[in-house]
Amino acid sequence: MTDSLGSSLVPAASLRSPEAGALSATRFALVVDDEQFVAALVSSALEGAGFETAVAHSATDARAVLAEIEPDIAIIDVALGRGPSGLDLAFLLGQTRPEVALLILTQHKDLRGIKSATDGLPGACGFLSKQAICDTSVLLDAVETCLTANVPQEQYPIPTTGSLAHLTEGQFSVLRMIAQGYSTTSIAAQRNSSVSAVAKLMRQIYAALEIPTGEDINPRAEAVRIFIADSGIPVREGLHRQ
């Protein structure tokens, strides 16, 4: 849809219910813009709406930040100065973190050209003219629309009821990989992340699933048990047992 300020959002084929528990959890946004004032403006608006934020001023810096965090959405300026562009970063996220919603910022008033350049990005990819971000309500509406529309194109979508409904897209994706038998190191490598970032996300998963702490319960095993009970046994591609 497009409004008078030039924002354009690409809706997904289906929407996840906004009542799902994952949408009520604390959410993390990555803001990438080479203009410090713009990055601070966007970050401040998001923090005012309850988001935690991280800011990067280049695609290279953003990749370093992404090694340590698991954002729910990335707000990325197309033009990032010298080096990889915002679109390069968006395509990287689309390949390695498809559960991350994307909102692309651009100076172009006519968004048709930029939209055609992003053909192939998975999930919900929104577009917003930078002239519109001064209106906080427009910015936040674009962010929420991207988050709501970002339904993962996976064999095992997040259930809308039960314990798993309280997970974010990133948490569910990592738990699915744990249930597939991957180690923390392997998960970090596949997600272009760090072991410490995955370990932090795993602790958030255990908390969201309300897994008790103590010597009697192995939280990783209990999380897998909950996943299988609610979503079934996930297939690990490329694994062949004799």
C-alpha positions in Angstrom: 0.0 0.0 0.0 1.1 3.6 -0.6 0.3 6.8 1.3 0.6 10.5 0.4 4.0 10.7 2.0 5.5 8.1 -0.3 5.7 5.0 1.9 5.1 1.7 0.2 4.8 -1.7 1.9 4.7 -5.1 0.3 2.2 -7.3 2.1 2.9 -11.0 2.6 0.4 -13.6 1.3 -0.9 -14.1 4.8 -0.7 -12.4 8.2 0.2 -13.7 11.6 -2.3 -12.8 14.3 -1.2 -9.7 16.2 -2.5 -11.4 19.3 0.3 -14.0 19.1 2.6 -13.9 22.1 5.7 -13.1 20.1 4.4 -9.7 19.1 4.0 -8.7 22.8 7.6 -9.5 23.7 10.4 -6.9 23.7 11.5 -6.4 20.2 14.9 -5.5 18.8 15.5 -3.2 15.8 18.7 -2.6 13.9 19.0 0.9 12.3 21.5 1.3 9.5 22.1 4.8 8.1 25.3 6.7 7.3 23.7 9.9 8.4 24.0 10.0 12.2 21.1 12.5 12.7 18.7 10.2 10.7 19.9 7.1 12.5 19.4 8.8 15.9 16.0 10.1 14.9 14.8 6.6 13.8 16.3 4.9 16.8 14.8 7.4 19.2 11.3 6.9 17.7 11.6 3.1 18.0 12.9 3.3 21.6 9.9 5.5 22.4 7.7 2.7 21.1 9.3 0.1 23.4 11.9 -1.3 21.0 15.5 -2.0 21.9 17.8 -0.7 19.2 21.3 -0.9 17.8 22.7 1.6 15.3 25.3 1.1 12.5 26.5 3.7 10.0 27.7 1.3 7.2 27.0 -2.2 5.9 30.3 -3.4 7.3 29.5 -2.1 10.8 26.0 -3.6 10.5 27.5 -7.0 9.8 29.7 -6.7 12.9 26.6 -5.8 15.0 24.6 -8.6 13.5 27.2 -11.1 14.7 26.1 -10.2 18.3 22.4 -9.5 18.1 19.2 -11.1 16.7 17.0 -8.3 15.5 13.3 -8.6 14.7 13.5 -5.9 12.1 16.3 -4.0 10.2 15.6 -0.4 9.0 18.2 0.1 6.3 19.0 3.2 4.2 19.7 2.3 0.5 22.7 4.7 0.2 25.4 4.0 2.8 28.3 5.9 1.3 31.4 4.0 0.2 31.4 0.2 0.4 28.4 -2.2 0.2 25.0 -0.6 -0.2 21.9 -1.0 2.0 20.5 -3.3 -0.7 23.6 -5.5 -0.4 23.0 -5.7 3.3 19.3 -6.4 2.8 20.0 -9.3 0.4 22.5 -10.7 2.9 19.9 -10.6 5.6 17.4 -12.2 3.3 19.7 -15.1 2.7 21.0 -15.7 6.3 18.2 -14.2 8.5 15.0 -14.6 6.5 12.9 -14.1 9.7 14.2 -10.5 10.1 11.7 -8.0 8.7 13.1 -5.4 6.4 12.2 -1.7 6.0 14.2 0.1 3.3 14.7 3.8 3.5 15.3 5.9 0.4 15.6 9.5 -0.8 13.7 8.6 -4.0 10.2 9.9 -4.1 9.2 7.4 -6.8 9.6 4.0 -5.1 8.9 1.9 -8.2 12.5 1.7 -9.3 13.8 0.8 -5.9 11.1 -1.9 -5.5 12.1 -3.5 -8.8 15.7 -3.6 -7.6 14.8 -5.6 -4.5 12.9 -8.4 -6.4 13.9 -11.7 -4.8 14.0 -10.5 -1.1 12.1 -13.1 1.0 9.5 -12.2 3.6 8.0 -8.8 4.1 10.1 -6.0 2.6 8.7 -2.5 3.2 9.8 0.8 1.5 9.6 4.2 3.1 10.6 7.6 1.7 13.1 9.3 4.0 11.0 12.4 3.8 8.3 10.5 5.8 10.4 9.5 8.8 10.0 12.9 10.5 6.4 11.8 11.2 6.9 9.2 13.9 3.4 7.7 13.4 4.2 7.0 9.7 7.5 5.4 10.6 6.1 3.2 13.4 3.2 2.2 11.2 5.6 1.1 8.5 7.7 -0.9 11.1 4.6 -2.6 12.6 3.3 -3.5 9.1 6.6 -5.1 8.1 6.7 -7.1 11.4 3.1 -8.3 11.1 3.5 -9.3 7.5 6.9 -11.0 7.9 5.5 -14.6 7.9 8.4 -17.1 7.7 8.4 -19.2 4.5 9.3 -22.4 6.4 8.1 -25.9 6.6 7.2 -25.4 10.2 5.5 -22.0 10.8 5.1 -20.7 14.4 2.0 -22.1 16.0 -0.5 -19.4 16.9 -1.4 -21.2 20.2 0.6 -23.0 22.8 4.0 -22.3 24.3 5.8 -21.7 20.9 3.4 -18.8 20.1 5.4 -16.7 22.7 8.6 -16.9 20.6 9.8 -14.3 18.1 10.6 -15.4 14.5 14.3 -15.5 15.3 13.8 -17.5 18.5 11.6 -20.0 16.7 14.1 -20.4 13.9 16.9 -21.1 16.3 14.9 -23.5 18.4 13.9 -25.4 15.2 17.6 -25.7 14.4 18.3 -27.0 17.9 15.5 -29.6 17.5 17.2 -30.6 14.2 20.2 -31.5 16.2 22.6 -28.7 15.2 25.2 -27.5 17.7 25.4 -23.9 18.9 28.5 -23.4 16.9 26.8 -24.8 13.7 23.8 -22.6 14.3 26.0 -19.5 14.6 27.8 -20.3 11.4 24.6 -20.9 9.4 23.1 -17.6 10.7 26.3 -15.6 10.1 26.2 -14.8 13.8 28.4 -15.5 16.8 28.2 -18.3 19.4 27.6 -15.7 22.1 24.7 -14.2 20.2 23.1 -17.6 19.7 23.7 -18.5 23.4 22.0 -15.3 24.4 19.0 -16.1 22.1 18.8 -19.6 23.6 18.5 -18.1 27.1 15.7 -15.8 25.8 14.0 -18.9 24.4 14.2 -20.7 27.7 12.7 -17.7 29.5 9.9 -17.3 26.9 9.0 -21.0 27.3 9.1 -20.6 31.1 11.5 -23.5 31.5 12.5 -23.8 35.2 16.1 -23.5 36.1 17.8 -26.1 38.3 19.7 -29.3 38.2 16.6 -31.5 37.5 15.9 -30.0 34.1 18.2 -29.6 31.1 16.8 -26.5 29.4 18.0 -27.3 25.9 16.4 -30.8 26.1 13.2 -29.4 27.6 13.0 -26.7 24.8 13.3 -29.4 22.2 10.6 -31.5 23.9 8.3 -28.5 23.8 9.1 -27.9 20.1 8.4 -31.5 19.1 5.2 -31.6 21.2 3.8 -28.4 19.6 5.3 -28.5 16.1 6.4 -32.0 15.3 9.9 -33.4 14.5 11.7 -31.1 12.0 13.5 -32.7 9.1 17.2 -31.9 8.9 18.0 -31.5 5.2 20.9 -33.6 3.9 20.9 -36.0 6.7 20.7 -39.7 5.7 20.6 -42.4 8.3 21.5 -46.0 7.5 
